[in-house]
Amino acid sequence: MNSKKILIIDDDETLLNIVETILQKHDFESITALNGEEGLTFAHSEKPDVILLDRKMPGISGNEVLKRLKKQPETQHIPVVMLTGDNNITEVSKSLDLGAQDYIVKPFNNENLIARIKNVLAN
């Protein structure tokens, strides 16, 4: 069975490493990007199965990355799960309205993260 490829876009390098380790323990392949521009580039070149996207980043925000992903035919089908420290319901709704499939608030439970990724992949 081919492992699913997950792109993680977050400006926190420590968090990237933690999430990457969690994903690898569950047989997911991971790609990491430290900012929105790099994330958009990898989304186009790597064609991930799911994108985990931080909402608050310097430069291009997660919501702007999400908008750009959903406008491009090559990436609009890729499920996006927002991964952020902000649980403000207005912000959650905004990301979901822009096309995010799910929203995980940091700090998160490892099993919950994996379950949500598997759920998004199943749909």
PEUR-V730205 format. One record per residue. N is the residue number from 1. SS is DSSP state (H for helix, E for strand, L for the rest). PHI is phi in whole degrees, 0 to 359 (none if undefined). Layout:
BEGIN
N SS PHI
N SS PHI
END
This chain:
BEGIN
1 L none
2 L 285
3 L 284
4 L 280
5 E 260
6 E 244
7 E 263
8 E 251
9 E 243
10 L 202
11 L 278
12 L 263
13 H 298
14 H 297
15 H 298
16 H 305
17 H 295
18 H 296
19 H 296
20 H 301
21 H 297
22 H 300
23 H 297
24 H 296
25 H 295
26 L 253
27 L 64
28 L 263
29 E 273
30 E 232
31 E 232
32 E 241
33 E 223
34 L 271
35 L 202
36 H 296
37 H 300
38 H 298
39 H 298
40 H 298
41 H 300
42 H 293
43 H 300
44 H 285
45 H 277
46 H 263
47 L 48
48 L 293
49 L 278
50 E 213
51 E 241
52 E 262
53 E 231
54 L 290
55 L 279
56 L 256
57 L 220
58 L 292
59 L 80
60 L 276
61 L 288
62 H 300
63 H 295
64 H 292
65 H 300
66 H 302
67 H 302
68 H 295
69 H 298
70 H 283
71 H 274
72 L 265
73 L 304
74 L 289
75 L 238
76 L 296
77 L 276
78 L 286
79 E 294
80 E 241
81 E 247
82 E 285
83 E 233
84 E 208
85 L 275
86 L 259
87 L 250
88 L 299
89 H 300
90 H 295
91 H 291
92 H 301
93 H 299
94 H 300
95 H 295
96 H 295
97 H 297
98 L 281
99 L 120
100 L 294
101 L 274
102 E 202
103 E 213
104 E 246
105 E 266
106 L 278
107 L 288
108 L 240
109 L 273
110 H 302
111 H 295
112 H 296
113 H 302
114 H 295
115 H 299
116 H 291
117 H 296
118 H 297
119 H 297
120 H 297
121 H 294
122 H 288
123 L 266
END
